[in-house]
Amino acid sequence: MTAPVIEMSGVTAGYESLTALREVSVTVHAGEVLAVLGANGAGKSTLLRAAAGVIRPWAGRVVLDGTDVTRAPAHQRVARGLCLIPEGRGIFRNLTVAQNLRLQAGSAERAEAGLDRVAHLFPVLRDRIRQTAGTLSGGQQQMLAMARAYLTRPRVVLIDEVSMGLAPVVLDDIFAALRTLVADGTALIIVEQYVSRALDLADTAMLLVKGRTAYRGPATDLDEAAIARDYLGYAS
Ligand SMILES: Nc1ncnc2c1ncn2[C@@H]1O[C@H](COP(=O)(O)OP(=O)(O)OP(=O)(O)O)[C@@H](O)[C@H]1O
C-alpha cells in the first residue's frame, strides 16, 4: 500500500486547561475519505485544527506525506498541500467572488488557471464573479469556500460541517463536488453531523466521544441508527 497522505498518531490537544482530544490517531491515503462523527463538543473541530496547525498538539505527531509537521505552522502545512475549510466557511464576506478566489489561489495567474475547474463544478460562481461574497446564498458561500480546494489542488482537504444550514438540493451539488475532488486523488477528512451523507462518501469512519476514539474502522461497519441514538442524541 502507498504511504498515507496524512497521519496523526496519539494526538492530544485542547485549550488552556481543557483537554478536547485524547490520544487520537488517524491515517488517510490519497483518494480516501475519513468521516469524523461525534456529538457537539466531542472534539471533531479540534481534530481538524490540530491537523491544520491552527492549534498545536500537546502530545502526538502529525505527518504529511512522510514529513513530520507537528511543529510546523499552519502556512507551512498549506504550502505542503493541506487545505482547511472551516466551519463558518472562512471566506471574506466583504470581497467579491473574484477577489476571494484570487486571495485563496495566491496569485491572479493561479486564480485564472483554476477558475475553469471551479466554474465547471460550480457554474453559479462564474455567473456571480463580481458579486460581494456576503450577499451570496448560504449554498453559494459554501461553494466559494470549497473553491479554494479546486484552485490549489491540495493533497488533503479537511472540511468542517459542510452541510450546516444548507438545503438538501444544494447539498447534492456540494457532495458531488467532494466526490470529484476525491476521484482526483485528494485525501479528505470530513466532519459532518449529517451521518448518512458522511458515511455514504467515506471509506473509513471514526466516532469521537468526549475527545476519545470510540470507533475507527470501515464506514460500512457502522450502524448509523445506533450512532445517532447512542452518541449523537437523536433518532436517524
Ligand atoms: N477556542 C476554544 N477555546 C476553548 N475551548 C474550546 C475552543 N474550541 C472548542 N473548545 C472546547 O473544546 C471541546 C471540543 O470542541 P470542538 O469544537 O472540537 O467539538 P466539535 O465536536 O467540533 O463540536 P461542534 O459539533 O459543536 O462543533 C468543547 O468542550 C469545546 O467547548
The ligand as an SDF file (V2000), in Angstrom:
LIG
                    3D

 31 33  0  0  0  0  0  0  0  0999 V2000
  -11.3560   28.0970   21.0610 N   0  0  0  0  0  0  0  0  0  0  0  0
  -11.7230   27.3540   22.1140 C   0  0  0  0  0  0  0  0  0  0  0  0
  -11.4030   27.7180   23.3760 N   0  0  0  0  0  0  0  0  0  0  0  0
  -11.7630   26.9690   24.4400 C   0  0  0  0  0  0  0  0  0  0  0  0
  -12.4570   25.8090   24.3550 N   0  0  0  0  0  0  0  0  0  0  0  0
  -12.8060   25.4020   23.1120 C   0  0  0  0  0  0  0  0  0  0  0  0
  -12.4630   26.1410   21.9330 C   0  0  0  0  0  0  0  0  0  0  0  0
  -12.9600   25.4820   20.8570 N   0  0  0  0  0  0  0  0  0  0  0  0
  -13.5700   24.3780   21.3340 C   0  0  0  0  0  0  0  0  0  0  0  0
  -13.4890   24.3240   22.6720 N   0  0  0  0  0  0  0  0  0  0  0  0
  -13.9970   23.2520   23.5420 C   0  0  0  0  0  0  0  0  0  0  0  0
  -13.3430   22.0380   23.1760 O   0  0  0  0  0  0  0  0  0  0  0  0
  -14.2490   20.9500   23.1830 C   0  0  0  0  0  0  0  0  0  0  0  0
  -14.2870   20.3100   21.8150 C   0  0  0  0  0  0  0  0  0  0  0  0
  -14.7900   21.2670   20.8970 O   0  0  0  0  0  0  0  0  0  0  0  0
  -14.8630   21.0310   19.3170 P   0  0  0  0  0  0  0  0  0  0  0  0
  -15.2620   22.3260   18.6920 O   0  0  0  0  0  0  0  0  0  0  0  0
  -13.6220   20.3800   18.8590 O   0  0  0  0  0  0  0  0  0  0  0  0
  -16.0600   19.9890   19.2370 O   0  0  0  0  0  0  0  0  0  0  0  0
  -16.9080   19.5180   17.9910 P   0  0  0  0  0  0  0  0  0  0  0  0
  -17.0210   18.0400   18.1030 O   0  0  0  0  0  0  0  0  0  0  0  0
  -16.3430   20.0900   16.7380 O   0  0  0  0  0  0  0  0  0  0  0  0
  -18.3140   20.1480   18.3110 O   0  0  0  0  0  0  0  0  0  0  0  0
  -19.3370   21.0050   17.4140 P   0  0  0  0  0  0  0  0  0  0  0  0
  -20.1090   19.9940   16.6380 O   0  0  0  0  0  0  0  0  0  0  0  0
  -20.1690   21.6800   18.4490 O   0  0  0  0  0  0  0  0  0  0  0  0
  -18.5300   21.9430   16.5750 O   0  0  0  0  0  0  0  0  0  0  0  0
  -15.5860   21.5180   23.6360 C   0  0  0  0  0  0  0  0  0  0  0  0
  -15.6970   21.3030   25.0260 O   0  0  0  0  0  0  0  0  0  0  0  0
  -15.4660   22.9940   23.3270 C   0  0  0  0  0  0  0  0  0  0  0  0
  -16.2610   23.7610   24.2020 O   0  0  0  0  0  0  0  0  0  0  0  0
  1  2  1  0
  2  3  1  0
  2  7  2  0
  3  4  2  0
  4  5  1  0
  5  6  2  0
  6  7  1  0
  6 10  1  0
  7  8  1  0
  8  9  2  0
  9 10  1  0
 10 11  1  0
 11 12  1  0
 11 30  1  0
 12 13  1  0
 13 14  1  0
 13 28  1  0
 14 15  1  0
 15 16  1  0
 16 17  2  0
 16 18  1  0
 16 19  1  0
 19 20  1  0
 20 21  2  0
 20 22  1  0
 20 23  1  0
 23 24  1  0
 24 25  2  0
 24 26  1  0
 24 27  1  0
 28 29  1  0
 28 30  1  0
 30 31  1  0
M  END
$$$$
